[in-house]
């Protein structure tokens, strides 16, 4: 009788542990953010016919721990000429994993989007349009026009990358959508580049 009680208690404990294990092993929705260590903005001038002219020049932000994780990313100042039009492309990289995140962003274009904010847009120094292949609102490629009379030589441009947002949200198709948070999703990147206008 004593052994039967022990066996019953043992079975009860085993069953209770089994139920607890099942509950704790329920799959949770993974939402791992990419670590971005390097962001490179590439510029090339566009002429009056929108043909690319001149050489490509780049400006970079980087942090070996990750731009959103590290304390002090190194950010180069963007230097552009007043009255010029440029094609701007973005390259995103994870040096820790040696992974080109640009490719992933492009493959998952329906879930990602860049927004461009800051003083250069608030003061109408810059205007910007998405220029990605297929007319999608993504922002890996844009057309950026610098006003011929900016009134100042120093400014700033904020680059924000969101994922899992509602791209159909009113206003979200605008690359300067300051209320991008209202479209949902989460931020993968939020960095401000100093801008020098010549």
C-alpha positions in Angstrom: 0.0 0.0 0.0 2.9 2.3 0.9 4.6 1.6 -2.4 1.3 2.2 -4.3 1.1 5.6 -2.7 4.7 6.4 -3.6 4.0 5.3 -7.2 0.8 7.4 -7.4 2.7 10.5 -6.1 5.5 9.9 -8.5 3.1 9.6 -11.5 1.2 12.7 -10.4 4.5 14.7 -10.2 5.6 13.4 -13.6 2.2 14.4 -15.2 2.4 17.8 -13.6 5.9 18.3 -14.9 4.8 17.1 -18.3 2.0 19.7 -18.5 4.3 22.5 -17.3 6.9 21.5 -19.9 4.3 21.5 -22.7 3.1 25.0 -21.7 6.6 26.4 -21.5 7.5 25.0 -24.9 4.7 26.7 -26.8 6.4 28.5 -29.7 6.9 32.2 -29.2 6.9 34.7 -32.0 10.5 35.5 -32.8 11.3 39.1 -33.4 15.0 39.3 -33.5 16.3 42.7 -34.8 19.2 42.6 -37.1 22.5 44.0 -35.8 23.6 46.7 -38.2 27.3 47.7 -37.8 27.7 49.8 -41.0 25.4 52.0 -43.1 26.9 53.5 -46.2 25.1 56.2 -48.2 26.3 56.4 -51.8 25.7 59.4 -54.0 26.0 60.1 -57.7 25.0 63.2 -59.5 22.0 63.2 -61.9 22.1 65.6 -64.9 19.1 67.4 -66.4 18.1 64.2 -68.3 18.3 62.2 -65.0 21.3 60.3 -66.3 24.1 59.4 -63.8 27.2 61.6 -64.2 30.5 61.8 -62.4 31.9 59.5 -59.8 30.2 57.8 -56.8 31.0 59.2 -53.4 30.1 57.7 -50.1 29.4 58.6 -46.4 29.4 56.0 -43.7 28.1 55.4 -40.2 29.6 52.5 -38.2 29.9 50.9 -34.8 31.6 47.5 -34.2 29.0 46.6 -31.6 26.1 47.7 -33.8 24.8 51.2 -34.4 21.7 50.6 -32.3 23.7 48.8 -29.6 27.0 50.7 -29.3 27.4 54.0 -27.5 29.3 56.1 -30.0 29.0 55.3 -33.7 31.4 57.0 -36.1 29.3 59.1 -38.5 30.8 60.9 -41.5 29.3 64.2 -42.5 27.4 64.2 -45.8 28.8 66.9 -48.1 26.7 67.9 -51.1 26.5 70.8 -53.5 23.6 73.2 -53.6 21.3 73.1 -56.6 22.3 69.5 -57.5 20.3 66.4 -58.0 21.6 63.0 -56.8 20.8 59.3 -56.8 21.3 58.0 -53.3 21.6 54.3 -52.5 22.0 52.7 -49.1 24.1 49.7 -48.2 23.5 48.0 -44.8 26.0 45.5 -43.3 26.6 43.4 -40.2 30.4 43.1 -39.8 29.9 40.8 -36.8 28.2 38.1 -38.9 29.8 39.2 -42.1 26.3 39.6 -43.5 25.0 41.9 -46.3 21.7 43.0 -44.8 20.9 45.1 -47.9 20.1 41.9 -49.8 17.8 40.8 -47.0 16.0 44.2 -46.9 15.5 44.0 -50.6 14.2 40.4 -50.4 11.8 41.4 -47.7 10.8 44.7 -49.3 7.1 44.3 -48.4 8.1 44.4 -44.7 10.8 47.1 -44.7 10.9 50.8 -45.4 13.3 53.7 -45.0 12.1 57.2 -43.9 14.2 60.3 -44.2 13.7 63.2 -41.7 15.6 66.0 -40.0 16.5 69.6 -40.5 17.3 69.3 -44.3 13.7 68.4 -45.0 12.0 70.5 -42.3 13.8 73.6 -43.8 13.1 72.4 -47.4 16.9 72.2 -48.2 16.3 68.7 -49.6 13.5 67.0 -51.4 13.5 63.2 -51.8 11.5 60.5 -53.7 11.7 56.8 -53.6 13.4 55.4 -56.8 13.4 51.7 -56.0 12.9 49.2 -58.9 9.3 48.4 -59.5 8.1 51.6 -57.9 8.0 50.1 -54.4 8.3 52.4 -51.4 11.5 51.0 -49.8 14.2 53.6 -49.9 17.3 51.6 -50.8 17.4 53.9 -53.8 16.1 57.4 -53.8 16.4 60.6 -55.8 17.5 63.6 -53.7 17.5 67.2 -54.8 19.3 69.9 -53.0 17.8 73.4 -53.0 20.0 76.0 -54.8 19.6 78.5 -51.9 19.6 76.7 -48.5 20.4 79.6 -46.3 22.8 77.6 -44.2 25.9 75.3 -44.7 25.3 73.0 -41.8 22.3 70.7 -41.3 21.3 67.1 -40.6 19.5 64.2 -42.1 17.9 61.4 -40.1 17.7 57.9 -41.6 15.2 55.5 -40.1 14.6 51.9 -41.2 11.3 50.3 -40.1 10.1 46.7 -40.4 6.7 45.0 -40.2 4.9 48.3 -40.7 1.6 48.8 -42.5 2.7 50.3 -45.8 -0.9 51.1 -46.7 -1.2 53.4 -43.7 -2.2 57.0 -44.8 1.0 58.9 -45.3 3.4 56.0 -45.1 4.2 56.2 -48.9 5.9 59.6 -48.2 9.7 59.2 -47.5 9.4 62.2 -45.1 6.5 60.7 -43.1 7.4 62.1 -39.6 4.6 60.0 -38.0 6.0 56.7 -39.2 5.5 55.1 -35.8 1.7 55.3 -36.4 2.1 52.9 -39.3 3.2 50.2 -36.8 6.2 48.0 -36.9 9.6 48.4 -35.2 12.8 50.4 -35.8 15.9 48.5 -37.1 17.9 51.7 -37.6 17.7 55.3 -36.5 20.7 57.4 -37.2 21.4 61.1 -37.9 24.1 62.2 -40.4 25.5 65.7 -40.2 25.1 67.5 -43.6 27.4 70.1 -45.1 26.0 72.0 -48.1 28.5 73.7 -50.4 
